[in-house]
Amino acid sequence: MTTLADPVPGGRPGEVERATALSGELSGRGVHGIVLAYVDTAGIGRVKAIPTAKLPSAVAWGVGMSPVFDTFLADDSIVTTDALGSPDGDLRLYPDLGGLVVLSGQPGWAWAPVDRIAQEGDPHPGCSRTFLRHLVTDSARRGIAFRASIEIEWTVGQGPSAAGELLPATTGPAYGATRQVELSDCAADLLAALAEQGVDVDQLHPEYAAGQFEVSVGALDPVAAADRSVLVRQTIRAVARRHGLVVSFAPAVVAEGVGNGGHLHLSAWRDGVNLHAGGDRRHGMTAEAESFTAGVLTRLPALTAVTAPSPASYLRLKPSRWAGAFTAWGRETREAGVRVITGTTGLQDRSANIEIKPVDLAANPYLALGCVIAAGLDGMAMSTPLPQETTGNPELLDTGQARARDVRRLPTSLGEAVAEFRADEVLRTALGPVLTDAVIAVREGEIAAVDGLDDAGIAAAYRWRY
């Protein structure tokens, strides 16, 4: 179970003893090393690894890593802010034992998410996992809990060509049985590995684009859901490699067509009751759920700077691709930016939620979930009204219909998204100045890095970064 308390130098009470016992158990199971994992501002997974015997020391005193990684770009170049990006300083990575998992796809290894604290013992203000933990903890004190999951779409290739192009590993049609047969052995091994790691999979299926697949997993508290997203991607990559395949989670592996999404599912709960079901508002929502949804919808243009954070994200975020390119909502409306899911009769109280669609896997999942929750909580606090529902394709609304529903096109470039983010006080306040500055600096750095590239060049620049 995910730990919601901050790590402390020397370890929390009983934690070093627990780590010592766990270290011995892991060694007995043939685990030689532990991957300490976090995600940077650009959405790239970064790691350090320790021998299994060093787990007690890591829990007590952390493992050193420079804060400069908060301002790394996807291509590993570095930008700076007033607080971040210099070669000075050090942070300590503290593994969360509640999230530690033996990696079935990587024999001899275990994996654990980390929080980062300063050498002096204070939480690092640039740590996205700590940001999300604190937000979830503060919400719980006010009686609100959340359940979340992140869909994972990826493209499977035979291996990159000499020019770095992707050669799809399947030839069958979208959602086709042929694709399942062609990747049957790899997919079966993936399901087995995820099951052994305690990941409950709802479904695994071929998707729309060439070589594309999707896995949906069960909902957890937001911190654990973000951890799970990182873990599942690590597992997909490892299992694919053992089958001689490569994968890309990039928002767009080619310039044209449907890209890889990371749709985010979220529900708010009070006193163990799902606020998105059993209410007297539209589609069974309670008044609080409507206002929460309205808060997310209102801030969706600014949220894209966090949920669609790459120049390649905007090759994907286009109308008629089920990417959610408009500030619209609707029940089971897959073209809307926010899709209201009521669930099948008999399961509504457990499964009703909202799906935020303009999200891809270049997003840091901790930042994405935290900012979406902050937007929803602001809507709840302000009793923000939810506008008229949209059915069908929002692109087909005339000007009057769009205005009546407050339907607008989301940013069409990362530059537009950053401008919206800069103007959004709620999101900037939630993140705090250090994370806010990091988000802006990294996004502007990514924009500069692809200056002059056409769409094909942008897709190629990020194809093998995610």
N, C-alpha and C positions, 0 to 999 in steps of 0.2 A: 504494500500500500504506500502511495506517495506520501512523503513527509512534508507537512506544510510549515514547519518551524524553520527558522534560519539556522544554518550551521554555526558552530562556535569553535574557536581555537581550543584544542584539547578534547573536543568531542562532546556531544550532549550526553547526559547521564545514561550509562549502560551501553552506549553506542560502540565504544572501542571493544568492549567485551563481546558484543554481538559480531563485530567485524572479525575479531580473532577466531571465533567459532566458525563463522562463514568462510573465512579464508581456508581453514583446515578442511571443511566440507568440500569446497570447490577444488582444492588440490587433490583430494581423494577421488574426485570425478574427472580428473585429467584436465582441469582448467589451469592453464599456465599464465595467462595474462588477462587483464581487465581493461576494456576500452572505456575511457572517461570521455563522454560525448556532450557537446553543446552546439548551438547554432549561432552563427554570427549575424550581424545586422543585414548582410547581403543575402542571408538564407542558406549559406554554405555550412554544411556540417563539419565541424572541426573536432579533433580528438587529441588526447594524449593517452598513452597506455602504460600500465604498471604491472610488474609481476604480481601474481596472486598473493604472495606472502606480504606485499607492501600495503594490502588493503587496510589493516588497522592504522598504519601510519597516515594513510591518505584521509581516513575518517577523522583522525585526531588533528592533523596539521595541514591537510590539503596538499595539492601538487601545484607547483609553480607554473604560471603561464602569463605572458605579457598581455596587458590591456590593449595593446595596439591592434589586436585582431577585431576589436569592435568597429574599426574603420577600414578593414580590408574590403576591397571590391571582389566581385566574383572571379576576376582574373588575377587576384592576389596582389594587385597594386594597392597602395595605401593613400587614403586621404586623411585630413586632420580636422579637428574641431578645437575649441578652446581647452577642452579637458582631455581629449583622446587623440591618438595617432602618433604620439612621440615615442622614442625608444626607451623612455624612462619608466620606472615603476614595475610592480609585479602584483599579480593576483594569485589567490589560492583556489584551486578547483576542489570542491568537496563532493564526493559521490553520495547520492541518495540511495542508501541501502534498500529502501522500500521499492526502488525501481530496478534493482540489479537483476539481470537475466542471463542465464547461460545461453550462448548463441548456438542454436542447432545448425545454422548454416555455415558457421565458422568453428569447426571443432578445435578445442583447446582454448577458446576465448569466452569471456563473459563481457557484459556491457552494462554500463550504469550512466544515467543522466547526472549532471553536476550543477551545483550552484557555485557562483563565484563571489568570494568575499575579499576585501582588502587585507593586506598583511596585518593591519592594526585590528582586524576582527569585525569591521563594519561591512554590511552588505554592499556589494559593488553597484553603484547606481546605473551602470550600463548592462547589468545582467538581465536578460529578457526573461529567463525562467523565474528569477526572484521577483521581477515586476509582476508576472502573472500570479505567482503564489501569493504575494501581498494583496493583490486585487481580490482574489478568491477568498482569502482569509477575512478581509474587511467586509466583503459581501455577506459572508457567513455570520458575522457578528450582527448584521442587520436582518438576519433571517432568510437570506436569499442564497440558494445553492444552484449549481449548474451541472448539466450533463452535456458532453460534447463528443463529437467524433469528426475525423477528417478523412474524406475520401482520397484515395491515392490512385492516380492514373499515371501510366508510364508506357514508354515505347520500347519494344524489345528488338534488338538488332543482332545480325550475325556477327557484327564487328564493324568498326569504322573502316572506310576505305582509306587509301593513302592520302586522300584529300580531306579526310575527316568527315566524310558523308556517312549517313546512316543507311545500312542495308537492312530493310525490315526482315525479321525472322519468320514472318508468316505471310501467306499469300491469299488466305481466305477472305471472304467479304466481312463487312462490319457486323459485329455481334454473331458471326457465323460459327457453326459447329466445326467447320474445317479448321479454324484457328485453334480451337480447343484441342483438337486431335493433334495438330502439328506441334503444339507445346505441351502435350499431355504429361510427359515425364517431368518436365521442369515445374509445371503447375502443381502436380501432385506432391513433389518434394517441397514446394513452397508452402502448401497447406499443412504438410506434416511438420515443417520447421516452425511455422507460426503457432500451431497447436502445442507443440512441445515447449514453446516459449510463453504459453498462457495467453496468447492473443486470440480472442474469439472472433472468427471471421463470419460475417453475415453472407457475403457472396463474393465470388471471383468470376469475372467474365471478360470475353473479348469486347473491346470498345470500337469506336467509329473509325478512327484513323488507321492507316496501315501499321501493323505491328503493335497496336495499342491494346492495353489491358487495364482493368480496374479492379481494385479490391476495396470492399467496404468492411469496416470493423465495428465492434460494439462500442457503445458510448461509455465514457468514464468521466470523472471530474476533470475540469479543463487542463490542469497541470499533467495529469496522467495521460490525457488524450493527446497532448502535444508530445510528451515522451514517447507514446506509442507510435505516433506518426514518424518520428525519427527512427525508432527501432524497426518498424516495418520496412521502411525504405532501405535500411542497412541490410535487412534479411533478404529482401527482393534482389538487391544487387549481388549479395554473396551467393545465393542459390543460382542465379542466372550465370554467374561466372563459373560455377562448378559444372555447368552444362555447356560451357564454351560460348555463352551469349553475353551481350552487353545491354545495358539499359540506360535510358535517359528519362529523367523527371522534368526536363526543361519545359517551360510553358509552350514553346513552339520549337519543334525539332526541324521543321522546314518552314519556309516563309508563308506558304499558302496552306489552307485547310484547317482542320480542327486541331487544337493543341491539347496539352495535358493540363487538366484542372486539379484542384485540391479543395473541392467544395466543402464548406464547413457547416456542420450540423450542430445546433445549439438549442437547449431548452432551459428555462428558468423555473426553479422550484421553490416553494415556500412550505415549511413544516411537512416536508415529504410529499407534497402535492404538486403535480405538474401544472403550471399556470397556463399552459397552452392547450389544455383539455378540460372539458366539463364546465366551462364558463358560459356566460350569457351574451358574449359578444360574437362577432363573426367567426364562423367555423369552429365554435366551441372555445375560442380564446377568452380568457378573463380580461378585465380592463387593464391589469398590469401587463399581461402578455401583449396586448395590442400596443400599449405605450412603449414597451421594450422593443417590439418590432419596428415601431415608428422611429424610435431613436436610432436604430441601426440604419434604417432606410434614409433618414435625414442626413446622416453623416457618410453615406456610401461613397460619394465622390472623394472625400478626404481619406476614407479608409483604403481606397485603392492604392495609395502610396505605400501602404503596409501589406495589403493582401495581394496586390499585383505589382511587385516592387522592381521588376526588371524591364528594360526596354523591350525584351522579347515577350513580356506579358501582354503587350498591346498589339502583337501579331495575333494573339489568341482572343483578346477581349473585343470581339466584333459581333454585330447582330446576326441572328439566324444560325448561331453555332452553339446554342444552349450555354453560353458563357455568362449570361446575366448582365448585358451591357447597358441596362437602363435602370433608373431609380423607380422601379415599379415592383409591386408585390401582387401575388395571387396564389390561390390554392392550386397546388400542383402545376403551376405555370413555369415551365422550365426555361423560358426566355426572360423571365423577370429577374431582377437583381436579388430579390428575396422571395423564396418559394416557401409558402406555408404548407406544411405537411401535417395532416390530421391523423394519419394512421388508419389501419384497417379496423372495421367495427370489432370491438372486443379488446383492442390493443391501444385505443387512443390515450388512455391515462398514462401509459408507459412510453409510447412512441411518438406522440405529437411533438413537433419541433419546428424550427425555422432553418432553412438551408440558405446560406449566403453563398451566392454563385460566383461573383467576380473574385475568386481566390485561386491561386495556383501554387505549385510546390517550390517556386522560388521564394515564397514567403517564409520568414521565420515563424513557425507555428505558435510560439509563445507570444510574440508580438501581435500576430494576427488575432488570436483568441482574446488576448487582453484588450486590444483596442476595440474589437467588436463588442465585448462585454461592457467596456466603459461607455460606448455609444448607447447601448441598450439601457444601461442603468441611468444614464442622463435622461433618456426618454421616459423612463419609469418615474424618475424624480420630478420631471416637469409635466407629467401626464400628457405627453405629446400625442395629439390625435393621429390616428392612422388614416391616410387618405383613401379615396375610393379604390377598390380593387381593379386590377387589370386582368382581363382574360385574353387569350390568344397572343399574338406577336405584338409587343409594344411598338415595334417599328412601323406598324400599319396604322397607328392612331393618327388622326388629323390633329392640327394644331390646337383646336379647342378641346378635344378629348384629352390630349396630353396635358394641357394646362389644368384641366379640371381634376386630373389624377396626380398632378405634380410629377409627371413623368419626364425625365430629362436623360439625355445620353450621358453616360459616364465618361470620364476623361479618355481621350483617344491617344494620349501619349503620357509617358512618365513625367514629363515636364508639367503638363496640366495637372496631374495628380499631386505633384509636389506643391504646386501653387495652392491647391485646395487644402492640403494638409497644413501648410504654413498658416492659413487663415482660420484653422479650426482650433479654438481655444480648449475645447473639451478634451480632444485627443492629446494635445500638447501638455495639458495639465496632468492628465492621467499618466503619461510616460515620464514626466519630469524633464528638466532641461538637458541632462546629459544624454538620455536616450533620444529625445527629440532632435538634438543637434546631430547625433550619430545617424539617425534615419535620414535627415535632410542631406547631410554631407555625403553619405554613401549613395543616395539616389542621384544627387547631382554629379557625383563621380562616375556613376554608371552611364549617365547621359553623355558626359564628355568622352567616355571611353569608346562610344560607338558613333561619335560625330563623323558624318560623311559616309557612313555605311548605308547601303540599301537594305531592304527587308531580308534578302537572302544572306547578306553579311551579318546582320544582327542575329538571325537564327543560328548561323554557324558559330558566332562568338560565344553563345551560351549553350550550345547543344550538348557538350560534354562537361559542362560545369555543374550540372544538377542531375 
